[in-house]
Amino acid sequence: MSLLSVDNLSIGYETKNGMVKAVDGISFSLEKGRPLGFVGESGCGKTTIGMTLMGLLPDNAKILSGSVRFQTQDLVRLTEDQWRSVRGKDIAMIFQAAMNALNPVYRVDDQVREAILAHRPDISDKELNHRIRELFELVEIPYERIHDYPHEYSGGMKQRVIIAMALACQPQVIIADEPTTALDVIVQDQILEELRAIQSKLNTGLIFISHDIAVVASICEDICVMYGGQIVETGTRKEVFSSPRHPYTKTLLGSYLSLDNEEHIIIPDMRESADLTLASGCCRFQANCTACDAACKSDQPTWIDISPTHKALCCDAGIIRNPHD
């Protein structure tokens, strides 16, 4: 049984030029113990999905259709008061900008304490202090540093505090939105290793959002590739990265230089950004797809099964199913 199930979710933003559909009819499920990664270029809708799952969409955003099932609840229908009992307790988020996510005038342990008290106001001081110490040990921050202010921490330590806050109430689902942004590669590797260990130890559901293919591949079992608000390919890590089928996935992977196979390097030809004003269901990659024909511009793309766990969204079944193209 899925821990979290999203069905035909569409989200739009009201702009001066009308409604822009930033997420267009996506469906996916999160299984316990199998980290799920969302990868794609900036602006493809990854963070919008994460903010929707946290009930944190901005005022100009609107859920146009679909459902988000968690346990017995449809999160789309929750009121703000109902969200307060879910957010942080059942579903938590590791935000991408640690400095912006921490209050600069509060000590870091007080900020973790506040996260716990929001859902457990009756907890004893002894138990609360023990839980805070336990969390800092889990993310490997020395106990003598827990009373510091955020500006006294390095970037990696700030990110560890954000992880501790997300874990404070033992949520069932954790959403990690670009958790290693702006960190150097050594600290990035340390944070990723920590996330892997924590996820394995606690057996929580993890949704990992990133534009970095290598980072997603290092931590996720299942992958969703996004372009222009649509999931265009989904499958296991090996299926998507070793045998990509959608033209965008191939282009995305081709943008990473390979020192072992220099003669096979693909130079992506991305002429235009995704047109988010296209009618619902239309292929948004058509302006950049070398295989696009007249049918692609008039027909709606359909899901084409490559294996029981691997599928791609396209108008041309021949392109998707042919492994030698």
N, C-alpha and C positions, 0 to 999 in steps of 0.2 A: 504493500500500500504506500502511495506517495505521501511524503511529509507535507509537501506544498504542491498545489496543482493550479496552473494558469491556463485558461481556455479563451481563445479568441479575444485577447485583450487589445483594445485600441485606446490611445490617449492623444488628445489634441491640446494645442496651446492657442489661446485667443490672441491674435496680433492685430495691428492696424490694417493689415491686408486680409484679414479673415482668419478662419481656423486652419491651423497647420497641424497635420496629423504626424506626430513625432514617433508614435508607435502604432503599427498597422497590423492588427489581427494576429498577434503572436500567441503561441501555445507552447507550454513546456511543463515538465514536472521535476521536482527535486526529491531524490531518494535519500533516505538516511544513510550516512556513511559514504556517499558518493559525491564528492565535490563537483559542482556544476560551474563551468566557466562561460562567461559571455565575452566575446572578443570582436572587435571591429573598430573602425576609425572613429575619431572624435565626432560627436554629433549624430551618431547612428541610433541613439535611443537607449543605450545601456544604463546610464545613470537614471534616466527617467523611470526605467523598470524598477531599479533599486529604491528610488524615492516613493514609488507607488506601493511597493511592498512594505514600506515603513509608514505610509499615510502622511507623507511630507511633501506632497506636490504643491507648487506655488499657487497663488490665487487665480492666475490666468490659465491654469491647466484644468482639463476636464476629462474624466474617464467616459469615453463615448460608448463602449460596449465591452462585454466579456465578464469573466468572473475570476476571482483569486481565492481558491479554497484552501483554508488552513484549519485542520481538525474539522470541527463541525460548522465553522464560520465562513461566510463569504466576505472577505476583507473589503471588497468594493462597497458593501452596504453599511459599513460601520460608521457610527457617529464619532465626533472627535472625543467625546467622553469614553466611548468604548475603545477607541484607539489607544487612549492613555493606559488602559489596563493590559494591552497587547504589546505596545511599543517598548522595547527594552527588556520586557519580561519574557515574552515568547519569541519575538523577532527583534534582533538587534543589528546595528550597522557599524562597521568600521569605516569612518569617513576618510576621504583622500587627503584632506588638508589638515594635518594634525594641529598646526599652530592656530588655525581658525576654529577648530573644533574644541579647543581648550580655552577656558576663561583665564586670561593673563593675571587677574588679581586674586585668584583663589589657589591655594596650595593643591597639589595634584591629588593627595590622599583625600582631601575634602570633596573634590569633584567625583571621585569614585564612591565616596561615602554617600553623596547626594543621589547617585544613580541607584544605590541599593535601597536607601530609605524611601525613594519614590514608590517602590513596590512592596517594601517590607517595613512599614513604619513602626511596627511593634517589636522589632528585633532588639535584643539586649545590647548594651554597649560592648560587653565582653565578646559576644558572638560577632558583632559588627566589626570590631577591631581584628578579630581572628580572620574573618572573611577578607578584609582588606589586605592583611599581611599575606594570606594565601594567594590572592590574586597577583600581588606584586612578585611573589616568588615564582608563580607560574610563568610570568612574562620576563623573568630574570632581571628585575630592577632591585638593586641592593636596598635592604630595609632602611638603612640610614639616609637614603635619598627620598623617601616617600613624602617628607614634609616640605620638599622644595617647591618653588614656583615653576611654571612651564618654561620661562626664559632661562632657567638654570639647567635645562635638559638639552641634550643634543637632539637632532631630528629623529634618530632611531629610537631614542628613549621616549620622546613624545608619542611616537607611533605605538610603542608598547603600552603606554598609558591608555591610549584610545582602545587598544585591544582589551586591556583589563576592564575598562568601562563597559565594553560590549559584552564581556563574559560575566559581569558582576551578578546578574540575576539568573545565570545558567539558562540562557535561551535555547530553544530547540533549533532555531534557524539564525545563522549569522550571514549578513551581506557585507562583503568586503569590496568597497568601491575604490579601485586604484590605491590600495594601501601602501604601496611602495613608491608612489610618485615623489619626485624630488630627492630621493635618497640615493647615495652612491651605491655602486654595485655590490660592495662588500656588505654594507648594512642591509641592502635589499635582500641579499641571500640569507642573512641572519633572520630577518623578519619572516621570510617565506618558510624557512625551516621551522621557525617557531609556530607559525600557523599550521603547518603540516602536523607537527607533534601535538598541538592542542586539539586540532580536529580529530585526530586519531584517538587521543586519550579520552576526550569527552563524547565522541561519536555524535557530534552535532551535524545538522545539515548546513552546508556551506555553499553560498553563491559568490563566485569570484568574478569581479568585473575589471577588465583591463583592455587597453589597446595593444598591449605587448604580448605577442604570440608566445614567446619563450617563457614568460612568467606564467601564463595560463597553462601551458603544457607541463610546467614543472609541478603544478599543484592539483590540477583538475582531472577527474576521471572521464567526465562527459563534457562535451563542448557544444555551444551554440554560437554560430557565426552570424553577426548582424550587419546589415547594410541598409541605410535609409529607413530605419524604423521597422524593418522586417527581419525575421530570422530566415536566412537563406540556406543554411546547411546545419545539420545537427548529427551527432554521432559520438562514438567513443573517441578518446584522445588519439588513438592509433589510426582509426578510420579517417578522421578529419585531417590530421596533419600528415599522415603517410599516403593517403589516397584521396585528396580533395577532388570534389566533382563539380561544385558550382563555380562558374567563371570568376566570381568575386573572390572566393576562397583561394583559388589558384593565383589570382593577382595579388592578394594580400600576402600569401606565402612567398610569392616571387619577389616581393619587395625586400625580403631578407637575403642579403648576400651570402653565398655559400663558398667558403674557401676551398672546400673539397671538390666542388663541381663547378668551377668557374665557367666552363663552356656551356653550362645549362642555366646560367643566370637569366631570369626573365626580368625585363625592364617594364614595369607596369605603365600602361597608357591610360591614365585617368584624366579624361578631358573635362568632365563636368562633375559637380557635386550632385548628390541625390536630390531629385525633385520631390519634395514632400507635399506638393500640391496635386500630384497625380491622383486619379480616382482610386478609391480603396481597392486593394487586391492587385493593382497593376504592378508589373515588374519595375522596380526603381533603379535597377542597374542597367537598363536598356541603353542609355546614352553612352555607357562605357564598355558595353559588351561587344566583342569582336564577332560573336556568333549571332547577334541580334538581326532579325529579319522582320518583315511586315507583320507576320503572325504574332511576334513578341509584343508589338505595339497595340494589337487589338485583342489578343487573348489574355486571359488571366493565368498566371503561372500556377502550376499544381505541384503538390508534393510527390516526388518520385522516389520510391523505395529502392535503395541499393542493397541493403541487408536489413535484417530485423531491427537493427539499432541505428542504421545510417540512412539518412534521406536528405534530399536537396529540393529546393523550390525553384522550378524553372518551367518555361513553356516548351522546351525541346528535350524530350525524353532521350533521344539519341545522344545528345551531347553529354548528358548526365550519366547515362549508363555505360558509355564507351570509356573504358579505363585507359585507352592508348591514345586519346586525343591530345 
